[in-house]
Amino acid sequence: MTTTTLTAPATLQTLIASELAPRVAAIDLEAYYPEPFLRAVGALGGFASVVAPEFGGSGKGLGEAIKTMAEIGESCLSTAFMHWCQTACARYIQLSDNAAAKRTWLPRLANGSLLGGTGLSNTCKSNCDIERYLLTARRVDGGYSVNGALPWVSNLGPDHIFVTGCPVEGDGRLVFFITRCDQAGFKLIDAAHFTALEGTRTLACQFREVFIADSEVLAPPEESARFLARIQPGMFLAQLGMGIGLIRDCARLIENVGKTHAHINRYETDQADELRAALAAAEQETFRLAARLDAKPTDDELPALLTEVLRIRLAGGELTLRAANAAMLHQGARGYLRTAAAQRRLREAYFVAIVTPSLKHLRRELARREGKLDH
Ligand SMILES: Cc1cc2nc3c(=O)[nH]c(=O)nc-3n(C[C@H](O)[C@H](O)[C@H](O)COP(=O)(O)OP(=O)(O)OC[C@H]3O[C@@H](n4cnc5c(N)ncnc54)[C@H](O)[C@@H]3O)c2cc1C
């Protein structure tokens, strides 16, 4: 887990071309964690949009974060996902009422000198009865003692932080808090290997009587339902940055192979211009909702906004799979080579479909909201 720093080129585009594009196969196949690139993105201000100017951010908002993520995702979905992890972590802290935590953590998350993640899959799934909670917190003097284990949290390392949330014993309501990966009782375990996303430093997180001081609590039980309602729409919506980037690249892959194979590929059901048209509609809805969320909706407006987010997150996830599948079919055997982009994009696309909220989670949650659950 060594770090080297880069002198960041002047623009994100040149940084991607010089530092990320040559390493996408290493990220995919050799579990190379692109830490220097991530830190350089931070130095360029690529994480700053979700952080207010008073805490070192640009305050440009969620839409800007999605744009940056999409630009990264055109080359590498793993790295776009880590951009999501970092900006989601910062955004949770930004949206909390904990002023001290904002002062402590946000400036460094915004400039990439501190890297962070989000361990909220289990929290979100348990909160809508898909699985059981894997962590529990017990109230102790000055904070909480946390026990349990999360199987998969990404963008972590010994000097990183992440946000998670779990129920409080004897209370039942949730507490959301920041965990430092170097704190006593906490352990990172490299336990799983994946079919893609190997370079994302996705590790298991073991908590044994980990003391979380009140100063690291983002939402105590009495505020946690409101906090979750505030963070969730943006958390889910922003994941579309990964999909948008990947779909753009898939359309390009289709176009490129069309230069020599149009005589046969023209009979494929999905063509580049059709995918681009569907993407344009999805982008329009994504950025419309991002602007609504940036405009600080009231608590009363959030449930309906979340439903709209779930719909576009589902449509965007489905379009991601469709585009990657089409790119693979258009590219044929050249796309099936071990380091070919098309097969990597196909494996990466499935991540958009399975990361929480997965497509199956989204379909169930939308059915629940429409009163169509079987039980
Ligand atoms: C590459 C990767 C990165 C991820 N990064 C994050 C992250 O940063 N933050 C976060 O909160 N979540 C993360 N997740 C979790 C993700 O969001 C989903 O919650 C997870 O993929 C399970 O979703 P599911 O719909 O398959 O769950 P389900 O359909 O409910 O099934 C999950 C199944 O996997 C089994 N399972 C759980 N852990 C393991 C394990 N270690 N080995 C084998 N089987 C297991 C469970 O028992 C269960 O049967 C990541 C997952 C992956 C694959």
The ligand as an SDF file (V2000), in Angstrom:
LIG
                    3D

 53 58  0  0  0  0  0  0  0  0999 V2000
  -16.4700   -4.8300   -5.8280 C   0  0  0  0  0  0  0  0  0  0  0  0
  -17.4600   -4.4450   -4.7790 C   0  0  0  0  0  0  0  0  0  0  0  0
  -17.2990   -3.2510   -4.0970 C   0  0  0  0  0  0  0  0  0  0  0  0
  -18.2040   -2.8730   -3.1090 C   0  0  0  0  0  0  0  0  0  0  0  0
  -17.9970   -1.7150   -2.4230 N   0  0  0  0  0  0  0  0  0  0  0  0
  -18.8420   -1.3660   -1.4360 C   0  0  0  0  0  0  0  0  0  0  0  0
  -18.6340   -0.1670   -0.6950 C   0  0  0  0  0  0  0  0  0  0  0  0
  -17.7050    0.6020   -0.9360 O   0  0  0  0  0  0  0  0  0  0  0  0
  -19.4870    0.1080    0.3150 N   0  0  0  0  0  0  0  0  0  0  0  0
  -20.5270   -0.7140    0.6240 C   0  0  0  0  0  0  0  0  0  0  0  0
  -21.2630   -0.3990    1.5540 O   0  0  0  0  0  0  0  0  0  0  0  0
  -20.7780   -1.8300   -0.0930 N   0  0  0  0  0  0  0  0  0  0  0  0
  -19.9600   -2.1840   -1.1010 C   0  0  0  0  0  0  0  0  0  0  0  0
  -20.1990   -3.3150   -1.8180 N   0  0  0  0  0  0  0  0  0  0  0  0
  -21.3960   -4.1100   -1.5210 C   0  0  0  0  0  0  0  0  0  0  0  0
  -22.4820   -3.9060   -2.5680 C   0  0  0  0  0  0  0  0  0  0  0  0
  -22.9730   -2.5910   -2.5560 O   0  0  0  0  0  0  0  0  0  0  0  0
  -23.6570   -4.8670   -2.3310 C   0  0  0  0  0  0  0  0  0  0  0  0
  -24.2500   -4.6590   -1.1040 O   0  0  0  0  0  0  0  0  0  0  0  0
  -23.1820   -6.2820   -2.3950 C   0  0  0  0  0  0  0  0  0  0  0  0
  -22.6340   -6.4730   -3.6720 O   0  0  0  0  0  0  0  0  0  0  0  0
  -24.2950   -7.3000   -2.1280 C   0  0  0  0  0  0  0  0  0  0  0  0
  -25.3740   -7.0080   -2.9310 O   0  0  0  0  0  0  0  0  0  0  0  0
  -26.3580   -8.1540   -3.4100 P   0  0  0  0  0  0  0  0  0  0  0  0
  -27.4850   -7.4400   -4.0660 O   0  0  0  0  0  0  0  0  0  0  0  0
  -25.6330   -9.2270   -4.1090 O   0  0  0  0  0  0  0  0  0  0  0  0
  -26.8660   -8.7040   -2.0230 O   0  0  0  0  0  0  0  0  0  0  0  0
  -27.7140   -9.9750   -1.7540 P   0  0  0  0  0  0  0  0  0  0  0  0
  -28.4810  -10.4240   -2.9460 O   0  0  0  0  0  0  0  0  0  0  0  0
  -28.4670   -9.6560   -0.5360 O   0  0  0  0  0  0  0  0  0  0  0  0
  -26.6790  -11.1170   -1.4980 O   0  0  0  0  0  0  0  0  0  0  0  0
  -25.3730  -10.9220   -1.0190 C   0  0  0  0  0  0  0  0  0  0  0  0
  -24.8670  -12.3270   -0.8130 C   0  0  0  0  0  0  0  0  0  0  0  0
  -23.4730  -12.3500   -0.7060 O   0  0  0  0  0  0  0  0  0  0  0  0
  -23.1250  -13.0790    0.4630 C   0  0  0  0  0  0  0  0  0  0  0  0
  -21.9000  -12.4990    0.9570 N   0  0  0  0  0  0  0  0  0  0  0  0
  -21.7640  -11.4340    1.7230 C   0  0  0  0  0  0  0  0  0  0  0  0
  -20.4730  -11.2430    1.9870 N   0  0  0  0  0  0  0  0  0  0  0  0
  -19.7980  -12.1800    1.3510 C   0  0  0  0  0  0  0  0  0  0  0  0
  -18.4240  -12.4890    1.2300 C   0  0  0  0  0  0  0  0  0  0  0  0
  -17.4820  -11.7710    1.8440 N   0  0  0  0  0  0  0  0  0  0  0  0
  -18.0590  -13.5370    0.4830 N   0  0  0  0  0  0  0  0  0  0  0  0
  -18.9980  -14.2840   -0.1270 C   0  0  0  0  0  0  0  0  0  0  0  0
  -20.3050  -14.0420   -0.0370 N   0  0  0  0  0  0  0  0  0  0  0  0
  -20.6940  -13.0050    0.6900 C   0  0  0  0  0  0  0  0  0  0  0  0
  -24.2650  -12.8970    1.3910 C   0  0  0  0  0  0  0  0  0  0  0  0
  -24.3170  -13.9380    2.3360 O   0  0  0  0  0  0  0  0  0  0  0  0
  -25.4370  -12.9000    0.4600 C   0  0  0  0  0  0  0  0  0  0  0  0
  -25.8890  -14.1970    0.2170 O   0  0  0  0  0  0  0  0  0  0  0  0
  -19.3180   -3.7180   -2.8060 C   0  0  0  0  0  0  0  0  0  0  0  0
  -19.4940   -4.9050   -3.5270 C   0  0  0  0  0  0  0  0  0  0  0  0
  -18.5920   -5.2730   -4.5070 C   0  0  0  0  0  0  0  0  0  0  0  0
  -18.8210   -6.5610   -5.2460 C   0  0  0  0  0  0  0  0  0  0  0  0
  1  2  1  0
  2  3  1  0
  2 52  2  0
  3  4  2  0
  4  5  1  0
  4 50  1  0
  5  6  2  0
  6  7  1  0
  6 13  1  0
  7  8  2  0
  7  9  1  0
  9 10  1  0
 10 11  2  0
 10 12  1  0
 12 13  2  0
 13 14  1  0
 14 15  1  0
 14 50  1  0
 15 16  1  0
 16 17  1  0
 16 18  1  0
 18 19  1  0
 18 20  1  0
 20 21  1  0
 20 22  1  0
 22 23  1  0
 23 24  1  0
 24 25  2  0
 24 26  1  0
 24 27  1  0
 27 28  1  0
 28 29  2  0
 28 30  1  0
 28 31  1  0
 31 32  1  0
 32 33  1  0
 33 34  1  0
 33 48  1  0
 34 35  1  0
 35 36  1  0
 35 46  1  0
 36 37  1  0
 36 45  1  0
 37 38  2  0
 38 39  1  0
 39 40  1  0
 39 45  2  0
 40 41  1  0
 40 42  2  0
 42 43  1  0
 43 44  2  0
 44 45  1  0
 46 47  1  0
 46 48  1  0
 48 49  1  0
 50 51  2  0
 51 52  1  0
 52 53  1  0
M  END
$$$$
